[in-house]
Amino acid sequence: MQRRSRVLALVAAVAAVAIVAGFIARGPIERNTFLRQARAALGTDVDVSSADYSGGTWDLRGLAIGTATSPLRLEATRATIATASDPVRIDLLDPTVTFASGSNPAGDAPAVRNGIAAFARVYARADVIAHGGTVNGPGIDLTAIETTLHLGASRPTIDGTLELASGGGVYPITLRTVSQADAPARGIEAPTQAIEAPTQASEAPAQGIEAPAIPLSALAAMQPAASDSIPMAGLARDVRLVVGAAMSGTARLDGATFVLGDHRLHGVHAGLIFGGGGVGTRKLVGSLDAVPFDAAGEVHDLRDPYGWLETGSRDLRDLASLIRVVAAEPQLRSVHVDTTAPGLAFAQYAMTTDHGPLAISVLAIDPAEPTLRIDTAIAEDHVISGGERTSAMGLRTGAVAGVNGDYFDIGRTYQPQGMLVRSGEIVRGPVDRAALVIDKSKHVRFDEFHISGAVRAGGQTFPITQLNDWPAGEITVITSAFGKELPPHDGVTFAALEPAGSAGRYRVTSVGPVTSPLPVSFGIAIGPKVHVALHSGELVDVDYHLEPVVDGAVAAIGGGPILVRDGAWYDDPHAPAPDERDYRWPVIALARQADDRLLLVAADGRHPERSVGMTRPEFGDLLIRLGAIDAMALDSGGSVTLVSRVPGEATVSVRNVPSDHSAERWVSDALFIYSSAPLPSIVAPAVAPTPIPEARPAP
């Protein structure tokens, strides 16, 4: 189709050349004058052996159009242009269009298209009729061309037929002018769900394309070598498209093959739906090498109806990259992939090990995707809480994917053990073990952090040792994120503070021992080992920040241990729960790849029939195979939960199988991915997600 659009662009250029020449000259012109005016008008190379005007008709001989940088070249033995007719009629005899092998198909075609649009506004209508001729390019030939190109006030359209010759077969294609509004009535299916409306009125002309079959190898041949195209074979059948301001329609993959590096996705069958600037499938099945494979979902980076054949789709390339990585895993038994949002893909696969079966879930995140952001959430929006399920936090905050977070005080206060930064605010101070921080550029850093700061009052300075930690140690900053009440604790004094002008300066509004529950307000809790005499009305300076300093930190979450450092297994000396190192059970981690892409990876466990789990060293090896150069574990065991949107759904659901009797555990916090992209509009889920039961395990 992309090749065809370029053919039409060049044919339309012929019309523009003749119209401009006739408009300027109004009579016989010298060949050189004709060429000078035509080249200036089109911004491309034009040549004719002769140009004569008689009785309102131009007669061009030996026509050739092309550029030094474009791979496209149009030649015709003769072209006649009837400028006085309505519409203006241009007949091409034996046109030949060629594509230079190895060139970039983008070339100067956009400039030519812009020129056509300008001339179409000057002349109400012009029809270009091609008789016979061929179109030849790398891996693709169009023959038996009998088409009419209509140049109008909105966009060029075509009526006619042509044949695509590829691999020894001939494939007829019908082209006709329709409107996007009446496409279903004209026998070309449109998706039943919402489709992005054309920028023009719905009755504006659009291009209908129908073909019983199109070889995928021909579509692959249209992509430049530099686009990292995927070799394809097999057929797209029952192709029925309407292309206007957007593209809508349907097609079927029938026994298709896609080569992904050293791996082959073959025997692929799927129904494709085009709409809303994207393409989707409710169900795709095939084999990845010799392993059962299925997929579902949609991508929406195909806004240019033809341009994506040149440039490709970043989301489809990312999905292919994830499939290649999974395909390299040993002893695979099955693979499923789907798309969650732009820049976010999901894979789930089963494999066999010497210790039993394994089920792995992976979320692949492209931080360069502008519609994605990464942040954290905390149970009930407070450090001290009754806990909350990961899926419930994701639903409450509008996430599209995420995982459980830090280790926590299970069954009691549910406060996380390590640090938490949410939307740039430090919600819980760090401890001296691993945490990950995400900055405003969505770069991830793994390190050990601590609070650095001080309280200055009455000429004395006292170091701040924690933030929203209870019971308070020495000097602990308390914010509104702590919870509803400060629990009573012997020896702890609380000084409530209010802003007093300049940043970091506060006035003490009340001070006293925490002998009974106190409503939470901003202030400092003073532990029994520190003697600080504060008084109501006194001015104090409070300043604190993370060390090491992270410029523009927007999110951070504690966890540990570090599992991978600089591409190798790392035996973290400050690992939490060190006795779990060699115990095979559910594990989860965030990993960073060499190109700064991120992976959230979960291995289910405690299900001998489905997934036995992994030790920390085994999990580290798996992360390295998936391309991790740095990785940190999060709270493992029964807390392991990975959520994302099922294709077609608006909210997250649990994608792995938690180990607490397959029920989702209440946890303290979570790491989430959010998307500002529009909701899925093409694909409805084939099967509704199965709700995961809830479980509050005993302390």
Phi, psi and omega in degrees: 000321178298318179299317181298319180297325180287325176300315181296321179300319182286323177297318178296328178298326177301316179299316183297319179302312184293317182297313180299316181298317180293321181296321184283316192269320183060014182183189179302137179231155174289147181304316183295323178294317178303312182294319181299314181292319182294316180295321179294323183289321186266339184067029181215169181281128178230138177216144173220149176280332175202155178217115182234148179236131180201128175060037178079013181230131173271141178235109181254135177242145176059049182284137175215131179229134177181181176224167180290333186256343182273145176281353185270139175213127179250131175228145175216138180294330180204145175222129176245138184233114179267093186286338183275347182282162177230106005282165172301135184242130178238119178254129177252130179255125179049056177289146175228124176245130180237152177240126180285126181296137176085359179273169178271115183298344180297311176043220179258016185302321178303321179296320178296316180298318178299319178298317179299316180300319181296315181289330178294331177287330180285316182251126186302316182211147171208133179247130176251120184249122180257129179246122180066207176092174182217158171232120184239136176203178181301109175080006183214137175225131172251130183228178177050051183278122173223085187226156173237124176264124180258120174262117182231194184283346183252290181208152179294142173224167186226143166234138178147194181223157171206169179235137177257122179256123182204134175058032179085355179250161178239130187234110181286145179228131178255133179240133179207154181277127178225180168246149181299331183289322185257018182305313180299322181293335180271007176089010178250117187292143171239152179303146180282341180271176187300134178238141178301129183287148175297155179290332175273179175299154184297339178277357181301146183296142177225171184256121173267136181230125177228138177208131175300326180199145174227127179291132179295333179298328178291320177295319179296325181293339180287341184276137177293153181300329183286353186273007182057044183291158181255120177303137184226152174214166184100191188233146163260116185256161176050048181285121181219103187233150167238122183241114175226237173294334175223177181243133176221159179142194185217162174197166177235137168271133184228102179065035184284157177229136176233129180263118182244087183063239180273006186238156186231125173260112190228168183061037187276130175232134181195148168266127181255141177236127178254138177172156176060030182072024182211183177219144180213167175217137177284331181201123173239132180230151178178201178232133174262106195057248178248018187253135176304136185223141172214159183208162177201161175127191184209156172232153186230026177259041179241039188300320175282116187305331180245331188299332182293339176293333176280304190275343183079181179243121180298320181294322177292323177294319178297319178296318178297321178297318178297319179297319179299318181296315180294322182299335181279353179293145182284147171053048177293148176242330177195155180219134172232139173225153171204171180253138183257317180194165176307130180080008185219118181235154183235139174225145175221128183219155178246143179216163179251136176234175178294342183258355181134184182286156177226141173240122185242135175241137184226132168250121180257125188241130175258101182297341180285347179292117187293339181276356180261144168221156182241133180207178179243165173221154179233146185305129177055019180063020181221150178294316176265119186206185173260012182082165180202147179289148179302316181295324179293320176296320179296318178294317182295324185261359177078029180287158173255345178192163177169180180218161174298165187248240193279164166299154187206171180279085191291135174077357180236264182271342182059016177286139179294151181282331183247201187279160173210126171241129181234122179051041176085356181255133175286114182264326180217131181289156183279165170242171185279063169208180193297147172210163175241143179235138179244125182266182185294342176269007182064028173272138183257135177233132176255130182194176170257125186243159171212165178275132175239124180176181183203157170250129180243122181207137176057034179080004179246155179235131181234127182290140173277129183253340182205171177218124180054043176247136182220136003288150183296142177270268179261272175247115182240126175282133177245129177240176181296342179285352183298310183160194182276326184222151167272120179294147177296144179204128182299136173084359181260131176249141179240129177248113177281138185235150172228149181303144182226063176093250187294156181300135179086353179257135183224161175245136177287123179262333176199155179208137180177168180289150179267078181265349176213163182304136180242138172300139183284134170215169180294135179177194178234135174261129185251118182284170185292344182273355183241136181247100179236119180262103178250154183226149177304137181089347182287145177268136178225154174250130181235126181217133178205155178198172178280144170234132355299154182287134174242115182289121176072036178295125179252338180206147177203149179211141178279169180173236180106162002277169165294129182255328181226134175223127180054039174080009182228156177302138181234122179268091189296119181289343180251031183295135171290154179045060185299338180291348180274358187306313187249022178261128184274112183200185182296138180221155181210149184203160166250133183234147176248132178266174186297330181267016179074004172290155187242149174232133167253119190233130178233136173245119179289160180204177180065020175233084188305328181282344186235315183200123186269350182089181185219151169283167179298315177298321178297318180294320176300318178298319179297316180298322178295319177298327180279000175103012182288136169253339172217143180203147178225136177283156170247185182302126186257199181070220183293347179282342188299114181216128175239127182238151171195169176285132168286140181310129181094346180266156180263346184230165183282157170217164183286128184256337176261186177242102179300160191264351178280078183054038181061021180252149183279133184272147168287132183230182186265322184205177184203160177249125188233157172247133180240149182227135175265002179291155178302155178296155176306139185233356186252313194254129169260143183295140178293324179226131178294143180298143180279122179300140177266127180296160182260151179211131172254099181292154177293152178302000000 
